């Protein structure tokens, strides 16, 4: 819980509501270039990890996935230019540029050579399998002699 200092003796509810961390998205949801970062889900099961990146409007050719020293980096750069036809004059022309970069440190228990990725319906899915020794072993009954 954080302490909040009010400038007057009886602060109104509206001032308190606007000072709440709920509205401070600059650190968690935006990159340094004021573009939104895609949301990521990471699921773990006995076989491996599944990483899902929500990136609608991209194509699979827009992504770059790299693994370097157990750091998985997912990045994308997408630039669109509105082409001007000959003879057209305009006073405003807008460009669209989207980029992001997300990095995750992988544990030593993953099979880095068997990582696969697939992009479907706006979701980039990356499957990271675990090594055999990292998978849970079935219960073994030990006979007493």
Backbone as numpy.savetxt, mean C-alpha at the origin, in Angstrom:
# Nx Ny Nz CAx CAy CAz Cx Cy Cz
-4.06 8.97 25.10 -4.91 10.14 25.10 -4.02 11.37 25.10
-4.35 12.33 24.28 -3.54 13.54 24.20 -4.25 14.69 24.89
-3.46 15.60 25.42 -4.01 16.79 26.06 -4.26 17.84 25.00
-5.38 18.54 25.12 -5.73 19.57 24.16 -5.83 20.89 24.90
-5.14 21.90 24.43 -5.19 23.22 25.05 -6.18 24.08 24.28
-7.10 24.69 24.99 -8.11 25.54 24.38 -7.79 27.00 24.69
-8.12 27.87 23.74 -7.79 29.28 23.91 -8.79 30.03 24.78
-9.99 29.52 24.88 -10.96 30.21 25.75 -11.39 29.27 26.87
-12.10 29.83 27.82 -12.46 29.05 28.99 -13.49 27.98 28.66
-14.42 28.26 27.77 -15.46 27.30 27.41 -15.33 26.96 25.92
-14.51 25.97 25.57 -14.34 25.65 24.16 -15.62 25.06 23.58
-15.84 25.37 22.32 -17.03 24.80 21.71 -16.70 23.45 21.09
-17.69 22.65 20.87 -17.54 21.30 20.35 -16.97 21.31 18.93
-17.30 22.33 18.15 -16.83 22.42 16.77 -15.30 22.53 16.73
-14.71 23.39 17.60 -13.25 23.53 17.64 -12.59 22.22 18.04
-13.14 21.53 19.00 -12.59 20.26 19.45 -12.66 19.21 18.33
-13.73 19.21 17.59 -13.93 18.25 16.51 -12.91 18.46 15.40
-12.62 19.70 15.05 -11.67 19.98 13.98 -10.23 19.74 14.40
-9.93 19.79 15.69 -8.57 19.55 16.17 -8.28 18.07 16.37
-9.24 17.22 16.13 -9.09 15.79 16.33 -8.13 15.22 15.30
-7.39 14.17 15.66 -6.45 13.51 14.74 -7.15 12.82 13.58
-8.45 12.66 13.66 -9.19 12.04 12.57 -9.01 12.82 11.27
-8.83 14.12 11.36 -8.71 14.95 10.18 -7.25 15.20 9.79
-6.31 14.59 10.47 -4.90 14.75 10.15 -4.46 13.61 9.24
-4.80 13.71 7.97 -4.47 12.66 7.01 -3.11 12.88 6.36
-2.47 14.00 6.58 -1.26 14.33 5.84 -0.14 13.33 6.07
-0.05 12.74 7.25 1.06 11.84 7.52 0.77 10.41 7.11
-0.46 9.97 7.21 -0.71 8.55 7.00 -1.25 8.20 5.64
-1.95 9.07 4.95 -2.59 8.69 3.70 -2.06 9.42 2.48
-1.09 10.28 2.64 -0.55 11.01 1.50 0.95 10.88 1.45
1.49 10.82 0.25 2.93 10.76 0.09 3.49 12.18 0.12
4.80 12.31 -0.09 5.43 13.62 -0.09 4.97 14.49 -1.25
4.43 13.87 -2.29 3.98 14.63 -3.46 2.48 14.92 -3.41
1.86 14.75 -2.23 0.43 14.99 -2.03 -0.46 14.10 -2.90
0.00 12.90 -3.18 -0.83 11.93 -3.85 -1.24 10.88 -2.84
-2.39 10.29 -3.01 -2.83 9.30 -2.04 -2.06 8.01 -2.21
-1.76 7.38 -1.10 -1.10 6.08 -1.11 -2.17 5.00 -1.15
-1.95 3.96 -1.94 -2.96 2.90 -1.99 -3.00 2.13 -0.68
-4.19 1.69 -0.32 -4.35 0.88 0.88 -3.82 -0.52 0.62
-3.30 -1.14 1.68 -2.70 -2.46 1.56 -3.28 -3.38 2.62
-3.63 -4.60 2.23 -4.01 -5.66 3.16 -2.94 -6.73 3.09
-2.51 -7.24 4.25 -1.54 -8.33 4.30 -2.16 -9.44 5.13
-2.32 -10.61 4.49 -2.90 -11.76 5.17 -1.84 -12.85 5.29
-1.85 -13.53 6.42 -0.92 -14.64 6.62 -1.71 -15.90 6.93
-1.30 -17.00 6.32 -1.85 -18.30 6.67 -0.69 -19.29 6.78
-0.99 -20.56 6.89 0.07 -21.55 7.08 0.95 -21.73 5.84
0.46 -21.34 4.68 1.18 -21.53 3.42 2.07 -20.32 3.08
1.61 -19.12 3.43 2.39 -17.93 3.09 1.65 -16.65 3.40
2.04 -15.60 2.68 1.46 -14.27 2.87 0.80 -13.84 1.57
-0.31 -13.13 1.68 -0.98 -12.52 0.53 -1.03 -11.02 0.76
-0.46 -10.27 -0.17 -0.47 -8.80 -0.10 -1.43 -8.31 -1.17
-2.39 -7.48 -0.77 -3.35 -6.90 -1.70 -3.20 -5.38 -1.67
-2.98 -4.79 -2.84 -2.81 -3.35 -2.97 -3.98 -2.81 -3.78
-4.75 -1.90 -3.20 -5.89 -1.30 -3.90 -5.38 -0.16 -4.78
-5.39 -0.39 -6.11 -4.89 0.60 -7.05 -5.77 0.61 -8.30
-7.01 1.08 -8.17 -7.88 1.11 -9.35 -7.42 2.14 -10.37
-7.68 1.86 -11.63 -7.31 2.77 -12.69 -5.92 2.55 -13.25
-5.18 1.64 -12.67 -3.86 1.31 -13.16 -3.95 0.08 -14.05
-2.91 -0.17 -14.81 -2.78 -1.39 -15.59 -1.61 -2.17 -15.03
-1.54 -3.47 -15.36 -0.45 -4.27 -14.80 0.92 -3.78 -15.26
0.96 -3.12 -16.41 2.23 -2.58 -16.91 2.67 -1.34 -16.15
1.79 -0.76 -15.33 2.12 0.44 -14.56 2.88 0.13 -13.27
2.92 -1.15 -12.86 3.54 -1.52 -11.60 4.96 -2.03 -11.79
5.75 -1.82 -10.75 7.10 -2.36 -10.69 7.26 -2.97 -9.30
7.58 -4.27 -9.25 7.73 -4.97 -7.98 9.16 -5.49 -7.91
9.87 -5.10 -6.87 11.27 -5.49 -6.71 11.49 -6.11 -5.33
12.42 -7.06 -5.28 12.84 -7.65 -4.01 14.34 -7.46 -3.90
14.77 -6.76 -2.86 16.19 -6.48 -2.65 16.50 -6.63 -1.17
17.32 -7.63 -0.82 17.69 -7.88 0.58 16.48 -8.01 1.49
15.54 -8.84 1.11 14.30 -9.11 1.87 13.40 -7.90 2.02
13.57 -6.88 1.19 12.66 -5.73 1.19 11.89 -5.76 -0.12
10.58 -5.95 -0.01 9.69 -5.97 -1.16 9.21 -4.55 -1.41
9.48 -4.03 -2.61 9.08 -2.67 -2.95 8.08 -2.72 -4.10
6.94 -2.09 -3.88 5.89 -1.99 -4.89 5.80 -0.53 -5.27
5.99 -0.23 -6.55 5.94 1.16 -6.98 5.20 1.27 -8.30
4.78 2.48 -8.60 4.08 2.73 -9.85 4.25 4.19 -10.24
4.37 4.41 -11.52 4.35 5.76 -12.09 3.44 5.72 -13.29
2.48 6.60 -13.30 1.52 6.65 -14.40 1.36 8.10 -14.80
1.61 8.39 -16.06 1.51 9.75 -16.56 0.61 9.75 -17.78
-0.38 10.63 -17.76 -1.29 10.77 -18.90 -1.24 12.20 -19.41
-1.14 12.33 -20.70 -1.16 13.65 -21.31 -2.35 13.72 -22.25
-3.07 14.81 -22.18 -4.17 15.03 -23.12 -3.58 15.56 -24.41
-3.65 14.76 -25.45 -3.07 15.14 -26.74 -3.88 16.28 -27.36
-3.18 17.25 -27.93 -3.84 18.37 -28.60 -3.86 18.08 -30.10
-5.01 18.23 -30.69 -5.13 18.05 -32.14 -4.61 19.29 -32.85
-4.16 19.10 -34.07 -3.65 20.23 -34.84 -4.72 21.29 -35.04
-4.33 22.55 -34.92 -5.25 23.65 -35.13 -6.06 24.01 -33.90
-5.97 23.21 -32.83 -6.72 23.53 -31.62 -5.91 24.48 -30.75
-6.62 25.44 -30.18 -6.00 26.33 -29.20 -6.77 26.16 -27.90
-6.06 26.14 -26.82 -6.72 26.03 -25.54 -5.99 26.89 -24.53
-6.72 27.30 -23.51 -6.13 28.14 -22.48 -5.72 27.34 -21.26
-6.15 26.10 -21.20 -5.80 25.26 -20.06 -5.61 23.82 -20.54
-4.52 23.23 -20.14 -4.24 21.84 -20.46 -3.74 21.17 -19.19
-4.38 20.09 -18.81 -4.03 19.44 -17.55 -3.37 18.09 -17.81
-2.38 17.81 -17.01 -1.67 16.55 -17.06 -2.06 15.75 -15.82
-2.01 14.46 -15.93 -2.27 13.60 -14.79 -1.03 12.78 -14.51
-0.53 12.87 -13.30 0.65 12.12 -12.91 0.39 11.48 -11.56
0.47 10.16 -11.51 0.24 9.43 -10.27 1.45 8.55 -10.02
1.92 8.54 -8.79 3.01 7.64 -8.44 2.91 7.30 -6.96
3.42 6.13 -6.63 3.52 5.74 -5.23 4.66 4.74 -5.10
5.07 4.54 -3.85 6.14 3.61 -3.54 5.89 3.07 -2.15
5.68 1.77 -2.02 5.47 1.13 -0.72 6.51 0.03 -0.56
7.12 -0.05 0.62 8.14 -1.07 0.88 7.78 -1.85 2.14
8.07 -3.17 2.10 7.78 -4.06 3.21 8.98 -4.97 3.42
9.40 -5.13 4.67 10.49 -6.04 4.99 9.91 -7.43 5.19
10.42 -8.39 4.43 9.93 -9.76 4.50 10.75 -10.55 5.51
10.11 -11.51 6.18 10.87 -12.36 7.11 11.78 -13.32 6.34
12.74 -13.89 7.02 13.67 -14.84 6.38 13.00 -16.17 6.05
11.78 -16.36 6.47 11.09 -17.63 6.28 10.31 -17.72 4.97
10.50 -16.79 4.05 9.74 -16.82 2.80 10.60 -17.36 1.66
9.91 -17.94 0.67 10.55 -18.43 -0.56 10.59 -17.27 -1.55
11.66 -16.51 -1.54 11.72 -15.31 -2.38 11.71 -15.63 -3.87
12.15 -16.82 -4.26 12.17 -17.19 -5.67 10.79 -17.56 -6.21
9.82 -17.75 -5.33 8.50 -18.21 -5.77 7.40 -17.15 -5.58
7.78 -15.89 -5.44 6.81 -14.82 -5.28 6.12 -14.58 -6.63
4.78 -14.49 -6.61 4.02 -14.23 -7.83 3.12 -13.01 -7.61
2.74 -12.37 -8.72 1.86 -11.19 -8.65 0.84 -11.26 -9.77
-0.35 -10.69 -9.47 -1.44 -10.67 -10.44 -2.26 -9.41 -10.20
-2.68 -8.76 -11.27 -3.50 -7.55 -11.16 -4.87 -7.84 -11.77
-5.93 -7.64 -10.97 -7.27 -7.95 -11.44 -8.27 -7.04 -10.74
-9.13 -6.38 -11.51 -10.21 -5.52 -10.99 -9.72 -4.48 -9.99
-8.61 -3.83 -10.29 -8.12 -2.75 -9.44 -7.34 -3.19 -8.22
-7.10 -4.49 -8.06 -6.37 -5.01 -6.92 -5.12 -5.74 -7.40
-3.96 -5.31 -6.93 -2.71 -6.01 -7.20 -2.52 -7.03 -6.08
-2.45 -8.32 -6.45 -2.31 -9.40 -5.46 -0.94 -10.03 -5.60
-0.20 -10.05 -4.51 1.14 -10.63 -4.47 1.12 -11.80 -3.49
1.51 -12.97 -3.97 1.56 -14.17 -3.13 3.01 -14.46 -2.77
3.26 -14.58 -1.47 4.61 -14.83 -0.97 4.58 -16.13 -0.17
5.05 -17.23 -0.75 5.00 -18.51 -0.04 6.07 -18.61 1.05
5.76 -19.41 2.07 6.71 -19.66 3.15 7.59 -20.86 2.79
8.79 -20.90 3.37 9.67 -22.06 3.22 9.05 -23.24 3.96
9.42 -24.45 3.55 8.87 -25.65 4.18 9.13 -25.70 5.68
10.33 -25.30 6.09 10.65 -25.36 7.52 9.87 -24.34 8.34
9.29 -23.34 7.69 8.52 -22.33 8.42 7.04 -22.71 8.54
6.62 -23.68 7.75 5.22 -24.11 7.81 4.99 -24.93 9.07
3.79 -24.82 9.66 3.54 -25.58 10.89 3.55 -27.08 10.62
4.14 -27.79 11.54 4.23 -29.25 11.44 3.03 -29.88 12.15
2.55 -31.01 11.65 1.46 -31.68 12.35 1.94 -32.22 13.70
1.02 -32.42 14.59 1.35 -32.93 15.92 1.87 -34.36 15.78
2.98 -34.61 16.41 3.58 -35.93 16.35 3.45 -36.59 17.73
2.93 -37.76 17.72 2.77 -38.52 18.98 4.05 -39.31 19.23
4.63 -39.13 20.37 5.88 -39.81 20.72 5.57 -40.94 21.68
5.98 -42.12 21.31 5.70 -43.29 22.11 6.66 -43.35 23.29
6.14 -43.68 24.43 6.95 -43.81 25.65 7.37 -45.26 25.80
8.63 -45.50 26.02 9.13 -46.87 26.14 9.39 -47.22 27.57
